[in-house]
Amino acid sequence: MTLLALDTALSRCSAAVLRDDGSLVMLSEELGRGHAERLAGMVQEVMAQAGVAFSDLSRIAVTVGPGSFTGLRVALSVARGFAVVWPVELVGVTTLAAIAQGVREAGMDAGAQDRPLAVALPARGGEVYAQLFAAGGLPAGEPAAIAAETFAAALPADARLAGAGAEALAQFRPDLEIVDRAAAPDIAAVARLGLAAPSPETPPVPLYLKPPDAKPQTRFRIAYA
């Protein structure tokens, strides 16, 4: 299977091609903003470097969140656009699962592989986007927007912490070790999770765990009878 992986959910804009021989071509840039303007060109670059045509793709893996409300929709829109033109399968990968996968692929010591991993990303109002993964990488709960103190208090004594929200958890659980502080997933991990994912019954949709900051403007609204 030849797979295209896309991520614009957080600060990075990333694209990768995982070829059927297992080789990987990837590009990743820290942008903060401007994902929409950069992603299409980045896709063309990795496809050219990989020597792969769109007709060669069997699947597209795309991050669905949690992350930026506008950012994560960029990659989803691009993926859906490709699927309209080419008969390609779309699968969603959460940013939390991809960060957890990246930690495992980074070569944590063998003992750590048998211990749970808590992944957290900063959210508003003292909360984190967080999820606990059991030994072997299987989810031990659903992704949630939750108070850092509440999530940290429930973690097992042998858990390790990862993600840009790990420091917030460590404030309440100084007994737990931080093994990674990634602010965005590794696109290679997104690609490999996408490859292993079962065929979805429905297309991926954004994973929104909190309502948007922006609120509809009420000043100057015209009242209709």
N, C-alpha and C positions, 0 to 999 in steps of 0.2 A: 504494500500500500504506500502510495506517495501522498504526503500530507503537507498542507500549508497551515502554519500557526500564526495567529495574530493577537497582539495585546496592546491596548491603549487605555486600560482601566485605571491606571494610576499615573505616576510621573514619567514612565518610560513609554516610548513608541517602539514596538518591536515586531519583527516578522521573521519567520524561519521556514525552511523547507526541509522536511525529513523524508529522504528518499527510501525507496523500497529495499535498498542495500544497507540501510541503517545509518548512512552518512547524513550529516546535518550541515546546512548552510544557514547562517543567521545574521541579522543586523539588529542592533538595539541602541537607542539614543535616549539620553535624559533630556526631555523637552520641557516638561511642566505644562506648556501650552503648545498649540499648533499641531496636534496629532493628526487632524483631518487633512491638513495641507501636506504632511510628510508621509503618511502611511502608504498611499497609492504608489509613490515613487519607490519607497522601500520595498514593497512587494515586487515591483518590476525588477529591482536590483537582485533580490535573493533568487527569484525565478531564473534570471539570466545566469547568475553565478552557479546555480544548481544544474543548469542545462535542462530545465523542466518547462514544459508548456502547460497552460491551464487545462488542456484536454487530458493531460497525464494525471491530474489530481483525482484522488478517490475521496478525500475528506479534507475539511477545513476545521481546525480547532480554534476556538476564540474564547478569550476570557470574558466572563459575564458579570464579574463583580465578586464581592463588594469593592467599590471604588468610586471614582468621580462620576457624577450623574451624566455629564456630557461626554466625558472621555470614553467610558466603556461603550457608549452607543456608536462611537466612530468605527471601531473594529467590527461590531455587530452589523452595522449598515453595509460596510464593505463586503463582509462575508456573505450577507444575504444577496447583495448585488451580483456577486460571482455565481451564487447558486441559481440565480435566475437565468444566467447565460449558459452555465455548464452544469451537467448532471452530477453535482458533487454533494456529499453528505456533510451536514453541519453538526458539530458537537460543541457543547459548552464546557468550560473548565473554570472553576472558581479560583480567584486569586489566592485564597487561603490554602487550598489544596496544592496549588502550584508552588507556593513558597515552601510548604512542607515537603513536597517532592524534591525541590531544589536543595533543601537541607540534607535530605537522605543521599542525594547524588553527589553532594560535596565531600562525602567521605567521612561522616561522623564515625567515631570508633565503634567497634562491633557491639560493645555493651550498650551503647546509646540506641542502637537499632531496636533493642528489646524494651525500650522505655517510651512512654507516651510523650507527645510533642504538642505543646499549645502554641498556636499561631495567632498573632494579634496585629491589627492595623489600627492607627488612630482614627477615632471618630469624634463627633462634636460632644460637648457637654460632659466631659469626663468619662465618656464611653469608649469602647473599642469594638471593632469588628473582630470577632474571635471564633475559634473552633478548636476543639481538642481532637487529636489524632492518636489512635492507639498504636501499639507496637506493630510494625509492618506497614504502617501508613494508612490503615483503614480509618474512616471517620468514627469518632466515639460520640458524636453529637452533631447537631445541625449548626450551620453558621448563624451567628446572632449578633445584633447590636446590643451590648450589655455594659453595665457599669464595670470598670476595670476591677474594682474591689470585689464585686460579687463574683465575677468570673474567676479571679485569682484565688478566692477563698475556697472554691470548689475543686481546685486542681489537686491531683494526687501528689503524694510526697516525692515520687520519683520522676515527675514530669520535668521536661526542659522547655525553654521559652524561645520563640523565634518571631521575626517580623518587626516592623518599625514600632509596633505597640508593645513590644516586650518589656521595655523600660517601665511603662505604666503598670504592668502586671508585677514586675519585680519590686516596685515600691511597697506592695502589700504582701509579697512573698519573696523576701530576700534570701530565703533558703533554696530557691530554684535558680538553676544556672541558665544564663542567656547564651545560646549557641549561634544565633544569627540575628541580624538587625535589618534584614532586607526590607526596603520600602516598596518594592515591586517584584513580581515574579520573574524568574529566569525563563526566557522564551523557550529554551531547550526543554525545561520541565513541562511547560505548557504543551509542547509538541509530543512528548512521550506520554503524558497523561491522555492527550487527545487520541493518540494511536491505540492506547489500551482501553479506552472507553467503549462501552457497548453502544450499538446503534440506538439512537434516541427515537422515542415514539413521536416527539414533537420537536420543532426547531428551538434552539436556545433563545432565551429571553433574558433581559437584564435582571440581575439579582439586587434588588433595592431593599436594604434592611432598615433604612431610615427615610423619612420624607425629605424632599429637597429644601435647601435653604431659601430659595427664591419663593416669594409669595405673589399672587396676582395683584396687580396694581388696582387700587380702589379709587384713588383721586382722579377726578375728571371723567369718571365713568358716566356714560350717558344712560339715564334711566328710561326704560321702555315700558309703556303702559301694557 
